[in-house]
């Protein structure tokens, strides 16, 4: 009986380490549950919509996505150092000018960026839409975001209607937005 | 810098590899490992050496608890190299020490600004984390699942050392017995044979 103790303990420890490894890998992996849900036609609610995010350039003001309920929101996650983000900035600003009078807005969320660099970015591209910061990444991680740029179109009910995990263009916005804008607020 | 370390890694034996691992490990793990190794050596050492070592440890403790000198109290100036090794380039997802990209240069510029303002290494790392978030830190923050990174390696090391402390004396006893220790000498001599052996030995003395 005694000679089985050491092998059993060794196997138990090895199993435990393996389980930890599997848990760690699956936990760090890409979260595509939102994409899968949209593909099935089930629009998911925005995770962490009540999280207060500091407004870029303000020492005290913050904004919650839940406060924009009833509006169509084009939520764009970006960083000033990201070349595709620079390329899509004029497209998003153009969209903002088209939708801002229809109970809709673009909302920029900076991620992995300094506030100074983000402010320079906003100034450089003449962005007029609101921009908030997600310093810890807790808000964007809930959306499965692990890089930039990513864009989520949120309907008036606060559900994610479309997602694009790379650079947006005018055509994609044209295909996505009209149906949502015409829905009653 | 990578190329300089590549050749020695291939040449070192198990002892060297262990020393290299220790050198690369975080300070807390190094302290634990060295403490464990010292405890193991003490457990295996003869009593006289143990007494000497304990005396030395007491003397070291006295030195450590003595008031710090003014030189030790001065804050060292932050260095770009030291900070670079503690943070990541958030765009390229590699250590800032080896990253070459516009974002890496932007981070270096940010660090240089803070160095010029008199910030310490630690404060600069904190500032970087406040701007870029925890993703900029090379070492994951010690909370949640990340704790396993800090707890598991020293725990495994200590368990291994404890196992060796138990197993080594047993192996030593077993090896001695197999090589012909006192138990392998056979039955004792009777009085006549013992006397004759003694006389023979005295003749050659």
Interface residues (C-beta under 8 A of the other chain):
Chain A: X17 X20 X23 X24 X27 X79 X81 X82 X111 X112 X113 X114 X115 X117 X134 X135 X136 X137
Chain B: X90 X91 X102 X103 X106 X110 X130 X131 X132 X133 X134 X135 X136 X145 X148 X152
